[in-house]
Amino acid sequence: MDQIIKLNNQTAGRDKIARLLQYLSRLLWHNLDKNKNAVLGLKNLEFQLSTFRKLLRFGRFAESIYATLPLFEEDAATIRYTVILSKITNALFLLADHILWLGRADLCTIDTERWANLSNRYWLYSITMNLVRDFYEISLILKANKSSIMTKTFEPKDIIDVTLKSISVLSVHQKVLIDTIKNGCDFFIPLTSLGFTKLSPGMVGLLGAISSIAGLLVLLDSSKKLTPS
């Protein structure tokens, strides 16, 4: 209960909880398609949670841009450029998201489909940069543990053993593992919204729920957060 109160006292915590409920709602209504009343209720809940999250994030466009400034001091070039690009594209995603909220609140008239597509494109770019950074971190970990993973005389039949050893090594590095799972799940959500993949609403809901849980784990335990991010 203390952890729930701690999360609820943070804007980011409320956003993550609402996000988890939003994607769980999508997962549920997709699997309750025979009960029209339940489906309509859950779809409405999903929409309201989505709008609520847009309100919570309102103004964070500037915050995301400002957060890039310390990153120029990062020594590792790959991390520096990927995180900075991720922050900039995330800021553009948030800006489009802010405009969408203004439209939903009837404060201005906008082409919601156009702005939703822009929002998803910028979100996709941001996640892609995050994944490039994750794979870079993974490559460093595997390189540092190469002697314990690879056999001296590697043969094709050893690939399963090498894969299992690699997974075992990565499981110790929870920061990278959680961040990769989160970004890997998120990656397919804007891809599906933009029509590049055709995942069912239920699968999108499941992926969103998993990435939301990963985000909550980081908020509950800051030692699990990959930095800089």
C-alpha atoms as an extended CHARMM CRD file, in Angstrom:
* protein
*
       229  EXT
         1         1  MET       CA              0.0000000000        0.0000000000        0.0000000000  PROA      1               0.0000000000
         2         2  ASP       CA              2.8740000000        2.3870000000        0.8050000000  PROA      2               0.0000000000
         3         3  GLN       CA              4.2680000000        1.8670000000       -2.6890000000  PROA      3               0.0000000000
         4         4  ILE       CA              0.8860000000        2.6430000000       -4.2840000000  PROA      4               0.0000000000
         5         5  ILE       CA              0.6010000000        5.8480000000       -2.2260000000  PROA      5               0.0000000000
         6         6  LYS       CA              4.1640000000        6.7560000000       -3.2360000000  PROA      6               0.0000000000
         7         7  LEU       CA              3.3000000000        6.2860000000       -6.9130000000  PROA      7               0.0000000000
         8         8  ASN       CA              0.0370000000        8.1990000000       -6.6300000000  PROA      8               0.0000000000
         9         9  ASN       CA              1.8710000000       11.1570000000       -5.1090000000  PROA      9               0.0000000000
        10        10  GLN       CA              3.9960000000       11.4770000000       -8.2650000000  PROA      10              0.0000000000
        11        11  THR       CA              2.7060000000       12.8240000000      -11.5880000000  PROA      11              0.0000000000
        12        12  ALA       CA              4.8070000000       10.2070000000      -13.3840000000  PROA      12              0.0000000000
        13        13  GLY       CA              3.3900000000        7.5380000000      -11.0740000000  PROA      13              0.0000000000
        14        14  ARG       CA             -0.2140000000        8.5290000000      -11.8000000000  PROA      14              0.0000000000
        15        15  ASP       CA              0.5990000000        8.5540000000      -15.5100000000  PROA      15              0.0000000000
        16        16  LYS       CA              2.0860000000        5.0310000000      -15.3640000000  PROA      16              0.0000000000
        17        17  ILE       CA             -0.8590000000        3.6730000000      -13.3630000000  PROA      17              0.0000000000
        18        18  ALA       CA             -3.3370000000        5.2610000000      -15.7930000000  PROA      18              0.0000000000
        19        19  ARG       CA             -1.3030000000        3.8660000000      -18.7040000000  PROA      19              0.0000000000
        20        20  LEU       CA             -1.4420000000        0.3490000000      -17.2630000000  PROA      20              0.0000000000
        21        21  LEU       CA             -5.2160000000        0.6150000000      -16.7780000000  PROA      21              0.0000000000
        22        22  GLN       CA             -5.6080000000        2.0980000000      -20.2780000000  PROA      22              0.0000000000
        23        23  TYR       CA             -3.8950000000       -0.8380000000      -21.9890000000  PROA      23              0.0000000000
        24        24  LEU       CA             -5.5410000000       -3.3960000000      -19.7130000000  PROA      24              0.0000000000
        25        25  SER       CA             -8.8760000000       -1.8920000000      -20.7950000000  PROA      25              0.0000000000
        26        26  ARG       CA             -7.9300000000       -2.4340000000      -24.4450000000  PROA      26              0.0000000000
        27        27  LEU       CA             -6.8550000000       -6.0010000000      -23.7200000000  PROA      27              0.0000000000
        28        28  LEU       CA            -10.1350000000       -6.6920000000      -21.9250000000  PROA      28              0.0000000000
        29        29  TRP       CA            -12.5450000000       -5.1470000000      -24.4560000000  PROA      29              0.0000000000
        30        30  HSD       CA            -10.8870000000       -7.0560000000      -27.2750000000  PROA      30              0.0000000000
        31        31  ASN       CA            -11.5070000000      -10.3060000000      -25.4160000000  PROA      31              0.0000000000
        32        32  LEU       CA            -15.1050000000       -9.3860000000      -24.4840000000  PROA      32              0.0000000000
        33        33  ASP       CA            -16.3190000000       -8.6620000000      -28.0200000000  PROA      33              0.0000000000
        34        34  LYS       CA            -19.5040000000      -10.6890000000      -27.4720000000  PROA      34              0.0000000000
        35        35  ASN       CA            -20.6560000000       -8.4320000000      -24.6420000000  PROA      35              0.0000000000
        36        36  LYS       CA            -21.3930000000       -5.1250000000      -26.3810000000  PROA      36              0.0000000000
        37        37  ASN       CA            -22.1810000000       -3.1770000000      -23.2110000000  PROA      37              0.0000000000
        38        38  ALA       CA            -18.9320000000       -4.2500000000      -21.5420000000  PROA      38              0.0000000000
        39        39  VAL       CA            -16.9600000000       -3.4600000000      -24.6930000000  PROA      39              0.0000000000
        40        40  LEU       CA            -18.4520000000        0.0500000000      -24.9800000000  PROA      40              0.0000000000
        41        41  GLY       CA            -17.7870000000        0.7050000000      -21.3030000000  PROA      41              0.0000000000
        42        42  LEU       CA            -14.1490000000       -0.4230000000      -21.5250000000  PROA      42              0.0000000000
        43        43  LYS       CA            -13.5600000000        1.5060000000      -24.7630000000  PROA      43              0.0000000000
        44        44  ASN       CA            -14.9010000000        4.6390000000      -23.0860000000  PROA      44              0.0000000000
        45        45  LEU       CA            -12.6650000000        3.9900000000      -20.0530000000  PROA      45              0.0000000000
        46        46  GLU       CA             -9.6500000000        3.5730000000      -22.3420000000  PROA      46              0.0000000000
        47        47  PHE       CA            -10.4550000000        6.8620000000      -24.1000000000  PROA      47              0.0000000000
        48        48  GLN       CA            -10.9230000000        8.7360000000      -20.8130000000  PROA      48              0.0000000000
        49        49  LEU       CA             -7.6510000000        7.3610000000      -19.4110000000  PROA      49              0.0000000000
        50        50  SER       CA             -5.8480000000        8.3440000000      -22.6230000000  PROA      50              0.0000000000
        51        51  THR       CA             -7.2380000000       11.8970000000      -22.3570000000  PROA      51              0.0000000000
        52        52  PHE       CA             -6.3630000000       12.0560000000      -18.6540000000  PROA      52              0.0000000000
        53        53  ARG       CA             -2.7510000000       11.0520000000      -19.4450000000  PROA      53              0.0000000000
        54        54  LYS       CA             -2.5240000000       13.7580000000      -22.1180000000  PROA      54              0.0000000000
        55        55  LEU       CA             -3.5740000000       16.3060000000      -19.5070000000  PROA      55              0.0000000000
        56        56  LEU       CA             -0.9970000000       14.9760000000      -17.0130000000  PROA      56              0.0000000000
        57        57  ARG       CA              1.7310000000       15.3340000000      -19.6450000000  PROA      57              0.0000000000
        58        58  PHE       CA              0.6610000000       18.8200000000      -20.7270000000  PROA      58              0.0000000000
        59        59  GLY       CA              3.6580000000       21.1730000000      -20.6940000000  PROA      59              0.0000000000
        60        60  ARG       CA              6.2680000000       18.4030000000      -20.5940000000  PROA      60              0.0000000000
        61        61  PHE       CA              7.3080000000       19.2640000000      -24.1500000000  PROA      61              0.0000000000
        62        62  ALA       CA              9.5590000000       22.0200000000      -22.7780000000  PROA      62              0.0000000000
        63        63  GLU       CA             10.7960000000       19.7710000000      -19.9690000000  PROA      63              0.0000000000
        64        64  SER       CA             11.9210000000       17.1370000000      -22.4700000000  PROA      64              0.0000000000
        65        65  ILE       CA             13.8450000000       19.7180000000      -24.5260000000  PROA      65              0.0000000000
        66        66  TYR       CA             15.5140000000       21.1240000000      -21.3920000000  PROA      66              0.0000000000
        67        67  ALA       CA             16.5460000000       17.6010000000      -20.3310000000  PROA      67              0.0000000000
        68        68  THR       CA             18.8270000000       17.3240000000      -23.3900000000  PROA      68              0.0000000000
        69        69  LEU       CA             21.2490000000       20.0050000000      -22.1100000000  PROA      69              0.0000000000
        70        70  PRO       CA             23.2080000000       17.8690000000      -19.5620000000  PROA      70              0.0000000000
        71        71  LEU       CA             23.4480000000       15.0620000000      -22.1200000000  PROA      71              0.0000000000
        72        72  PHE       CA             25.9280000000       17.0080000000      -24.2610000000  PROA      72              0.0000000000
        73        73  GLU       CA             28.5030000000       16.2830000000      -21.5360000000  PROA      73              0.0000000000
        74        74  GLU       CA             28.0940000000       12.4970000000      -21.8890000000  PROA      74              0.0000000000
        75        75  ASP       CA             31.4230000000       10.8930000000      -22.8520000000  PROA      75              0.0000000000
        76        76  ALA       CA             30.1280000000        7.9110000000      -24.8440000000  PROA      76              0.0000000000
        77        77  ALA       CA             29.1700000000        9.2700000000      -28.2800000000  PROA      77              0.0000000000
        78        78  THR       CA             26.6120000000        6.5310000000      -29.0410000000  PROA      78              0.0000000000
        79        79  ILE       CA             24.7660000000        7.1120000000      -25.7820000000  PROA      79              0.0000000000
        80        80  ARG       CA             25.0160000000       10.8900000000      -26.1420000000  PROA      80              0.0000000000
        81        81  TYR       CA             23.5230000000       11.0340000000      -29.6280000000  PROA      81              0.0000000000
        82        82  THR       CA             20.8510000000        8.3700000000      -29.1770000000  PROA      82              0.0000000000
        83        83  VAL       CA             19.5400000000        9.7970000000      -25.8970000000  PROA      83              0.0000000000
        84        84  ILE       CA             19.5940000000       13.3860000000      -27.2000000000  PROA      84              0.0000000000
        85        85  LEU       CA             17.7360000000       12.3780000000      -30.3740000000  PROA      85              0.0000000000
        86        86  SER       CA             15.2990000000       10.3660000000      -28.2750000000  PROA      86              0.0000000000
        87        87  LYS       CA             14.6220000000       13.3970000000      -26.0620000000  PROA      87              0.0000000000
        88        88  ILE       CA             14.1050000000       15.7250000000      -29.0330000000  PROA      88              0.0000000000
        89        89  THR       CA             11.7190000000       13.3710000000      -30.8370000000  PROA      89              0.0000000000
        90        90  ASN       CA              9.9350000000       12.6820000000      -27.5530000000  PROA      90              0.0000000000
        91        91  ALA       CA              9.4760000000       16.4460000000      -27.1510000000  PROA      91              0.0000000000
        92        92  LEU       CA              7.9200000000       16.6160000000      -30.6340000000  PROA      92              0.0000000000
        93        93  PHE       CA              5.6910000000       13.6520000000      -29.7160000000  PROA      93              0.0000000000
        94        94  LEU       CA              4.5540000000       15.5040000000      -26.5950000000  PROA      94              0.0000000000
        95        95  LEU       CA              3.9340000000       18.7060000000      -28.5600000000  PROA      95              0.0000000000
        96        96  ALA       CA              1.6530000000       16.8140000000      -30.9710000000  PROA      96              0.0000000000
        97        97  ASP       CA              0.0540000000       15.1460000000      -27.9440000000  PROA      97              0.0000000000
        98        98  HSD       CA             -0.6250000000       18.5500000000      -26.3620000000  PROA      98              0.0000000000
        99        99  ILE       CA             -2.3740000000       19.7210000000      -29.5410000000  PROA      99              0.0000000000
       100       100  LEU       CA             -4.4610000000       16.5280000000      -29.5900000000  PROA      100             0.0000000000
       101       101  TRP       CA             -5.5680000000       17.2020000000      -26.0120000000  PROA      101             0.0000000000
       102       102  LEU       CA             -6.5550000000       20.7660000000      -26.9300000000  PROA      102             0.0000000000
       103       103  GLY       CA             -8.6590000000       19.3080000000      -29.7290000000  PROA      103             0.0000000000
       104       104  ARG       CA            -10.3090000000       16.7480000000      -27.4360000000  PROA      104             0.0000000000
       105       105  ALA       CA            -11.0560000000       19.5060000000      -24.9260000000  PROA      105             0.0000000000
       106       106  ASP       CA            -12.7370000000       21.5320000000      -27.7240000000  PROA      106             0.0000000000
       107       107  LEU       CA            -10.3240000000       24.3950000000      -27.1220000000  PROA      107             0.0000000000
       108       108  CYS       CA             -9.3560000000       24.4020000000      -30.7990000000  PROA      108             0.0000000000
       109       109  THR       CA            -10.3640000000       22.7090000000      -34.0370000000  PROA      109             0.0000000000
       110       110  ILE       CA             -7.7360000000       20.3430000000      -35.3970000000  PROA      110             0.0000000000
       111       111  ASP       CA             -7.3610000000       17.4480000000      -37.8120000000  PROA      111             0.0000000000
       112       112  THR       CA             -7.1560000000       14.7660000000      -35.1090000000  PROA      112             0.0000000000
       113       113  GLU       CA             -6.1100000000       11.9880000000      -37.4980000000  PROA      113             0.0000000000
       114       114  ARG       CA             -3.2050000000       14.0450000000      -38.8590000000  PROA      114             0.0000000000
       115       115  TRP       CA             -1.9600000000       15.0310000000      -35.4120000000  PROA      115             0.0000000000
       116       116  ALA       CA             -2.4040000000       11.4850000000      -34.0730000000  PROA      116             0.0000000000
       117       117  ASN       CA             -0.2470000000       10.1880000000      -36.9470000000  PROA      117             0.0000000000
       118       118  LEU       CA              2.4070000000       12.8340000000      -36.2540000000  PROA      118             0.0000000000
       119       119  SER       CA              2.3460000000       11.9700000000      -32.5720000000  PROA      119             0.0000000000
       120       120  ASN       CA              2.8030000000        8.2560000000      -33.2920000000  PROA      120             0.0000000000
       121       121  ARG       CA              5.6160000000        8.9050000000      -35.7960000000  PROA      121             0.0000000000
       122       122  TYR       CA              7.6010000000       10.9870000000      -33.3190000000  PROA      122             0.0000000000
       123       123  TRP       CA              6.9540000000        8.4260000000      -30.5760000000  PROA      123             0.0000000000
       124       124  LEU       CA              8.2210000000        5.6920000000      -32.9100000000  PROA      124             0.0000000000
       125       125  TYR       CA             11.3990000000        7.6830000000      -33.6590000000  PROA      125             0.0000000000
       126       126  SER       CA             11.9950000000        8.2000000000      -29.9460000000  PROA      126             0.0000000000
       127       127  ILE       CA             11.5450000000        4.5120000000      -29.1320000000  PROA      127             0.0000000000
       128       128  THR       CA             13.8310000000        3.5410000000      -32.0250000000  PROA      128             0.0000000000
       129       129  MET       CA             16.6120000000        5.7020000000      -30.5960000000  PROA      129             0.0000000000
       130       130  ASN       CA             16.0470000000        4.1330000000      -27.1800000000  PROA      130             0.0000000000
       131       131  LEU       CA             16.3470000000        0.6510000000      -28.6730000000  PROA      131             0.0000000000
       132       132  VAL       CA             19.5650000000        1.5640000000      -30.5080000000  PROA      132             0.0000000000
       133       133  ARG       CA             20.9630000000        2.6770000000      -27.1530000000  PROA      133             0.0000000000
       134       134  ASP       CA             19.7140000000       -0.5430000000      -25.4820000000  PROA      134             0.0000000000
       135       135  PHE       CA             21.3800000000       -2.7300000000      -28.1270000000  PROA      135             0.0000000000
       136       136  TYR       CA             24.5910000000       -0.7370000000      -27.7240000000  PROA      136             0.0000000000
       137       137  GLU       CA             24.5120000000       -1.3620000000      -23.9510000000  PROA      137             0.0000000000
       138       138  ILE       CA             23.8260000000       -5.0620000000      -24.5670000000  PROA      138             0.0000000000
       139       139  SER       CA             26.7410000000       -5.3000000000      -26.9920000000  PROA      139             0.0000000000
       140       140  LEU       CA             29.0760000000       -3.8030000000      -24.3640000000  PROA      140             0.0000000000
       141       141  ILE       CA             27.8950000000       -6.3000000000      -21.7540000000  PROA      141             0.0000000000
       142       142  LEU       CA             28.2920000000       -9.2850000000      -24.0880000000  PROA      142             0.0000000000
       143       143  LYS       CA             31.7140000000       -8.0650000000      -25.2110000000  PROA      143             0.0000000000
       144       144  ALA       CA             32.8750000000       -7.7440000000      -21.6030000000  PROA      144             0.0000000000
       145       145  ASN       CA             31.7150000000      -11.3130000000      -20.9110000000  PROA      145             0.0000000000
       146       146  LYS       CA             32.8230000000      -12.8200000000      -24.2100000000  PROA      146             0.0000000000
       147       147  SER       CA             35.2820000000      -15.2390000000      -22.6090000000  PROA      147             0.0000000000
       148       148  SER       CA             32.5950000000      -16.8120000000      -20.4290000000  PROA      148             0.0000000000
       149       149  ILE       CA             30.0020000000      -16.9540000000      -23.2160000000  PROA      149             0.0000000000
       150       150  MET       CA             31.9420000000      -18.1690000000      -26.2460000000  PROA      150             0.0000000000
       151       151  THR       CA             33.7980000000      -21.4520000000      -26.4840000000  PROA      151             0.0000000000
       152       152  LYS       CA             37.3060000000      -21.4740000000      -27.9700000000  PROA      152             0.0000000000
       153       153  THR       CA             36.1700000000      -23.6310000000      -30.8790000000  PROA      153             0.0000000000
       154       154  PHE       CA             32.7070000000      -22.3120000000      -31.7130000000  PROA      154             0.0000000000
       155       155  GLU       CA             30.5570000000      -24.5390000000      -33.9050000000  PROA      155             0.0000000000
       156       156  PRO       CA             26.9520000000      -24.0750000000      -35.1660000000  PROA      156             0.0000000000
       157       157  LYS       CA             25.7290000000      -26.6950000000      -32.6900000000  PROA      157             0.0000000000
       158       158  ASP       CA             26.9250000000      -24.4600000000      -29.8340000000  PROA      158             0.0000000000
       159       159  ILE       CA             24.5400000000      -21.6160000000      -30.7180000000  PROA      159             0.0000000000
       160       160  ILE       CA             21.8660000000      -22.7080000000      -28.2040000000  PROA      160             0.0000000000
       161       161  ASP       CA             24.4360000000      -22.8870000000      -25.4090000000  PROA      161             0.0000000000
       162       162  VAL       CA             25.8400000000      -19.4610000000      -26.3310000000  PROA      162             0.0000000000
       163       163  THR       CA             22.3220000000      -17.9810000000      -26.4430000000  PROA      163             0.0000000000
       164       164  LEU       CA             21.4690000000      -19.3430000000      -22.9970000000  PROA      164             0.0000000000
       165       165  LYS       CA             24.7430000000      -18.0520000000      -21.5410000000  PROA      165             0.0000000000
       166       166  SER       CA             24.0930000000      -14.6220000000      -23.0930000000  PROA      166             0.0000000000
       167       167  ILE       CA             20.6200000000      -14.4960000000      -21.5620000000  PROA      167             0.0000000000
       168       168  SER       CA             22.0520000000      -15.5250000000      -18.1970000000  PROA      168             0.0000000000
       169       169  VAL       CA             24.6360000000      -12.7280000000      -18.3570000000  PROA      169             0.0000000000
       170       170  LEU       CA             22.0460000000      -10.1200000000      -19.3850000000  PROA      170             0.0000000000
       171       171  SER       CA             19.6250000000      -11.1680000000      -16.6210000000  PROA      171             0.0000000000
       172       172  VAL       CA             22.1220000000       -9.8290000000      -14.0690000000  PROA      172             0.0000000000
       173       173  HSD       CA             21.9690000000       -6.3610000000      -15.6700000000  PROA      173             0.0000000000
       174       174  GLN       CA             18.4020000000       -5.4890000000      -14.7040000000  PROA      174             0.0000000000
       175       175  LYS       CA             18.6060000000       -1.8540000000      -15.8320000000  PROA      175             0.0000000000
       176       176  VAL       CA             19.3340000000       -2.7680000000      -19.4440000000  PROA      176             0.0000000000
       177       177  LEU       CA             16.9590000000       -5.7430000000      -19.3940000000  PROA      177             0.0000000000
       178       178  ILE       CA             13.9710000000       -3.7550000000      -18.0880000000  PROA      178             0.0000000000
       179       179  ASP       CA             14.6350000000       -0.8470000000      -20.4650000000  PROA      179             0.0000000000
       180       180  THR       CA             14.9120000000       -3.1900000000      -23.4650000000  PROA      180             0.0000000000
       181       181  ILE       CA             11.6840000000       -5.0130000000      -22.5590000000  PROA      181             0.0000000000
       182       182  LYS       CA              9.8730000000       -1.7030000000      -22.1040000000  PROA      182             0.0000000000
       183       183  ASN       CA             11.0740000000       -0.2110000000      -25.3940000000  PROA      183             0.0000000000
       184       184  GLY       CA             10.6790000000       -3.5030000000      -27.2580000000  PROA      184             0.0000000000
       185       185  CYS       CA              7.0100000000       -3.7250000000      -26.2400000000  PROA      185             0.0000000000
       186       186  ASP       CA              6.3430000000       -0.0320000000      -26.8970000000  PROA      186             0.0000000000
       187       187  PHE       CA              7.9140000000       -0.2410000000      -30.3710000000  PROA      187             0.0000000000
       188       188  PHE       CA              4.9840000000       -2.1800000000      -31.8260000000  PROA      188             0.0000000000
       189       189  ILE       CA              2.2780000000        0.1560000000      -30.4970000000  PROA      189             0.0000000000
       190       190  PRO       CA              2.9360000000        3.1620000000      -32.8000000000  PROA      190             0.0000000000
       191       191  LEU       CA              3.8920000000        0.7420000000      -35.5900000000  PROA      191             0.0000000000
       192       192  THR       CA              0.3960000000       -0.7250000000      -35.3680000000  PROA      192             0.0000000000
       193       193  SER       CA             -1.2980000000        2.6790000000      -35.0640000000  PROA      193             0.0000000000
       194       194  LEU       CA              0.5090000000        3.8150000000      -38.2250000000  PROA      194             0.0000000000
       195       195  GLY       CA             -0.4730000000        0.6590000000      -40.0960000000  PROA      195             0.0000000000
       196       196  PHE       CA              3.0320000000       -0.8000000000      -40.4870000000  PROA      196             0.0000000000
       197       197  THR       CA              2.0460000000       -3.8600000000      -38.4540000000  PROA      197             0.0000000000
       198       198  LYS       CA             -1.3770000000       -5.3900000000      -37.9090000000  PROA      198             0.0000000000
       199       199  LEU       CA             -1.4540000000       -6.4920000000      -34.2970000000  PROA      199             0.0000000000
       200       200  SER       CA             -4.8380000000       -7.0570000000      -32.7050000000  PROA      200             0.0000000000
       201       201  PRO       CA             -6.0970000000       -4.5790000000      -30.0700000000  PROA      201             0.0000000000
       202       202  GLY       CA             -5.6700000000       -7.3700000000      -27.5320000000  PROA      202             0.0000000000
       203       203  MET       CA             -1.9830000000       -7.8260000000      -28.3900000000  PROA      203             0.0000000000
       204       204  VAL       CA             -1.4160000000       -4.0540000000      -28.3390000000  PROA      204             0.0000000000
       205       205  GLY       CA             -3.0990000000       -3.9620000000      -24.9380000000  PROA      205             0.0000000000
       206       206  LEU       CA             -0.8610000000       -6.7780000000      -23.6600000000  PROA      206             0.0000000000
       207       207  LEU       CA              2.3320000000       -5.1100000000      -24.9260000000  PROA      207             0.0000000000
       208       208  GLY       CA              1.2460000000       -1.7800000000      -23.4380000000  PROA      208             0.0000000000
       209       209  ALA       CA              0.5200000000       -3.4180000000      -20.0900000000  PROA      209             0.0000000000
       210       210  ILE       CA              3.9330000000       -5.1390000000      -20.0050000000  PROA      210             0.0000000000
       211       211  SER       CA              5.7890000000       -1.9150000000      -20.8530000000  PROA      211             0.0000000000
       212       212  SER       CA              3.7190000000       -0.0500000000      -18.2320000000  PROA      212             0.0000000000
       213       213  ILE       CA              4.6860000000       -2.5970000000      -15.5520000000  PROA      213             0.0000000000
       214       214  ALA       CA              8.3460000000       -2.1910000000      -16.5700000000  PROA      214             0.0000000000
       215       215  GLY       CA              7.9630000000        1.5860000000      -16.1980000000  PROA      215             0.0000000000
       216       216  LEU       CA              6.3490000000        1.1750000000      -12.7770000000  PROA      216             0.0000000000
       217       217  LEU       CA              9.2150000000       -1.0540000000      -11.6030000000  PROA      217             0.0000000000
       218       218  VAL       CA             11.6730000000        1.7290000000      -12.4070000000  PROA      218             0.0000000000
       219       219  LEU       CA              9.5810000000        4.3170000000      -10.5540000000  PROA      219             0.0000000000
       220       220  LEU       CA              9.3310000000        2.0610000000       -7.5020000000  PROA      220             0.0000000000
       221       221  ASP       CA             13.0510000000        1.3110000000       -7.4960000000  PROA      221             0.0000000000
       222       222  SER       CA             15.2700000000        3.9990000000       -9.0320000000  PROA      222             0.0000000000
       223       223  SER       CA             18.2620000000        1.6150000000       -8.9450000000  PROA      223             0.0000000000
       224       224  LYS       CA             16.6070000000       -0.2170000000      -11.8590000000  PROA      224             0.0000000000
       225       225  LYS       CA             16.6320000000        2.9140000000      -14.0390000000  PROA      225             0.0000000000
       226       226  LEU       CA             19.0600000000        3.0220000000      -16.9580000000  PROA      226             0.0000000000
       227       227  THR       CA             20.9550000000        6.3120000000      -16.8910000000  PROA      227             0.0000000000
       228       228  PRO       CA             21.3030000000        8.6890000000      -18.5740000000  PROA      228             0.0000000000
       229       229  SER       CA             17.8080000000        8.4430000000      -20.0150000000  PROA      229             0.0000000000
